[in-house]
Amino acid sequence: MNKHFAESELIINGDGSIFHLHVKPEQLADKVILVGDPGRVALVASHFDTKECEVESREFKTVTGTYKGKRITVTSTGIGCDNIDIVMNEIDALANIDFNTRMEKEHTRQLEIVRIGTCGGLQTYTPEGTFICSVKSVGFDGLLNFYQGRNAVCDLAMERALLNHLGWSGNMCAPAPYVIDADSELVERIAGDDMVRGVTVACGGFFGPQGRQLRIPLADPNQNEKIENFEYNGLKITNFEMESSALAGLSRLMGHKATTVCMVIANRRAGKANTGYKNQIDDLITLVLERI
């Protein structure tokens, strides 16, 4: 029997749109691009041949249109896995819940979701300007631990190996990491032969969780060195960002296909950063639009 969702659990606005995004079910395409910065929505949409809707609410801005015959929705999420939790649950509701009856639809709709973002490179072969497609994501945020079934979709052996390597115990850098695979077919299509296929750590913050120390000392001063040196079945951790693990994990639990692609704007090993990256990220946007 299909599940019914109470008003308190699925909040629908008076105009029939979902609570935070303010998007209506008919406005969501099957192909979805997520970006952190609301300003980047306009950059993605500037490539569209047609636009059918433009909606804005808080940090969430959405445009649906077409690119070379493909119907695509681009939505901004803001920063962090907590915002990914909002966006993923709401776009899944738009796709798979009947807003009139508040019942789960009998036939589920699978979305293809690609996040385009920026990141910090952690290896010598990921200098500024590198495009990285996340084959695996490591969640330092703990979000997926609140959902039933997380063990069934995570790489538990890699989780244990990483935690042992880091040597974290007690409340040091808690919660424990989780590891999730991106959709393999989508990675093949999006990464092509011109992106690094990497392992991405999604952190719960920009400073301490990514090993940046300003005025407050770090709980584990050797965190980044350990992460850079970790290797599992030939895989090394390539980059830091703040959303990929929640996207990959929730998509897997919901039955959607997802991956994250990022442009490196700072290399932590080299201690270098490029703040003038905005023109180059348009090249990454074009690649994703062509391949999604």
N, C-alpha and C positions, 0 to 999 in steps of 0.2 A: 504494500500500500504506500502510495506516495505521501511524503511528509507535508504537513501544513505548518506555515510559519506565522507566528503571532505578530501583531503590530509592533510590539516592543523589540522583536528580534530582526524583522525585516521592516525597516522604516521607509515608507514611501511618501514622498512629498505630495502636496495637494494637486500638483499638475501632472502626477503620474510618473515622476522621475525618482531615481534612487537618491537616498538621503544626502550623502556627501558630494557625489559627482554631479548631481542634478541632470544626469543623462537618462533618457527614456529607452526602453528595450529596443524599439525600432531604430534607434540611432547608433547602435553598436554593430560594427562590422565583425566578420570572422577573423580578420587579420588585425592585430593590435600592436601598436608601437608605444612603449612607455618611455618617458623621459623624466628626469628629475625636475629640471628648471621649467616653469611655466612659459618663459620666454622662448624656449626651444621648440615648443609646440608650433609656433608661427613659422619657425625655420623649416621644420619638417613639412608643414602644410603648404609652404610656399612652392613646393615641388608638385603639389596636387594639380590635376587637370580640372577637377570640379570639386566644389565644397557644398555639402548638403546641410551641415549644422555646425554651429560654434557655441559652446557652452562654457561658462566660467563660474566657479564657486570656490572661494578660499584659494588654496594653492593648486586646486584641481582644475585644469583647463583642458577641454576636449574639442577636437575637430574631427569630423568624419567626412571623407571625400574619396576621390578615385585617383589612382596613379597608374597610367597605362592599362586601364581596364580593370584594375584590382581595387576593390572597395576596402579602404583602410581607415581605422580609427587611431588617432594619436592622442594620448592623454598624459598629462603631467602628474607626477606622484608626490612631488616634494622630496625631501631627504629622509632616508631611514626605512628600516624594515617594518616599523610600526605603520607607516603610511602605505607600504606595499600590502599589508594586511587589510587595510581599508579598501584599497583599489581592487585587489584581487577578489575579495569577497563580493564587492559590489558589481564588478563586471561579470563574475560568474552568476550572480543573481539575475542580472539583466539577461543573460543567455539561457539560464536553465530553471528559472522560476516564473510561473504565470502570475503576473502582478494583479490580475483580476480575481483569481481564486486563491492566491497565496499558496498554491500547491506546487511542489516540484514537478517539472514537466516529465512526461513519460519517456520521451526520447531526448537524451542530453545532446548538447551542441559543443563540439570541441573547438576551442579557439587556438590560434597560433599567435604567440606573444613574444616579442623581442624588445628587451630593454636596451636603449642606447644611452651610454653614460660616459663619465670620465673616471679615471682611477690612478692609483699610484703603482708604478712598476717595482717589483721586488727582485728581479734577476738582471744580470748584465745584458741579457739578450732581449730585455723589454725597456729600451730607452724611451724618452719622450717621443710621442708621435706614433708609437706602436699600436696597432689594433689587436685587441685580445678578445677571443670568443671563449666564454666560460664553458668548458666541458664538465667540470665539477665546481660546486660552490661549497664553501665551508662557512657555516653560520656561527659567528660569535655572539649572536643576538638572542638566541634561545627561543625565538618565536614559535618555531615548529614544534617545540616540546609541549605546547598547549593543545595540540591536535592529536586525536586518536589515529593510529596508523603510521606515525612517523617512523617507527622502527622498520616497517615493511618497505618503505621507500628510500631509506638512507643506507649509506655504505658504512655499516657498523664496524667492520674490520679496520677501515681507514680512520674512523673516529677514534678507536682505541689506540691505534698506532700514533696518531697525532697527539692525543692527550698524554700518552706515555713519553713521547719525545719532548713535549713542552714541560712536563714535570709539574703541572698545576694540580694542586690538591686543596681541600678545604674550600675557603671562599676566594682563593686567589683567582682572579680573572674569570670567576663564575658568571654565567652558566657554562657547562661543558659544551664544546663545539659539536655541531652536527654536520654531516657531509651528504650532499644530494647531487645526483647526476642531472644535467640538462637533457633535453630530448635529443637523442642521437641523430635522428633524421634532420631535425631543424639545424643542429650544429653543422652537419655536413653541407647543407644548402647555404647557410648564412656565412660560415667561415671561408668556404671555398678554398683556394690555395694561396690566399694573400693575407690571412690573419693567423696570429699565434693562437693555438688551442691550449688554453691554460686552466689552472686551478685558481679560483678566486676566493679570497676571504672577505666575507661581508661583516663589517664591524658595527658595533652598537654606538659608535661615536667617531669623530674625526681626529681627536687628539689622543688621549690616553689609550683607547682601544686600538688605535693604529700605531702605538709606540711613539707618539709625539709627546715630548715633555716640554712644557713651558715652566710655570712656577710650581706645579705640584709634582713631586717625584712619582715614578711609576711603580706599581706593585711588582712587576717583573721587568727590570731594566734590560734584560737580554731577550725579550720577547721577539723582536724583529729578526735578530740573528738566528734564533731557533727556527722561526718560520721560514726564513730564506734557505736554511740548510736542510729542511725536512724533505724527504723523498719517499714515495710510496709507489711500488710497482712501476718505476720509471717516471713517475709524475712529480713535478716540483710545483710549489705554490708560486704563482706568477704575479699576482696583483692584489691590492686592497681596494675595496669600495664599500658601499653601505646598503645594498639592496638585493643582490643576486640570489642569496640563499633563500630568502622568503619567497621570492618569485619562483625559483625552481621547485622548492618544496611544496608550496600551496598549489602550483600548477599540476604537479604530479598527483597530489591527493585529489584534486578536482577533475583530473582527466584531460587537462589541456597540455599543449606543447609549448615549451618556453626555453629561452636561453637569454643570456646577457652578452652584449658586445660593448667594449669600452675602449676609449683612446687614452693611452698613458699620457698624463700631463705633468707627472713628477716621478723621478726615479729615486727611490729611497736609498738605494745602495750608493748611487753617485752623488746624492745630496743636491740634485738639480731639479728645477721646476720651470715649466713654461706657462705663463699666465696669458699669453697671446694665442691660445689654441683655438679660438672660436671659428676662424675661417676653415681650419683643417677638419673640424668635426663635421662640417657639411659634406666632406668626402665620404665619411663613414655613414652618414644618413643616406646618401645616394646609393651606396652599396646595399644597405639593408632594404631600401625601397625596391631595388631591382630584384632582390633575392627572396623577399618574404612571400 
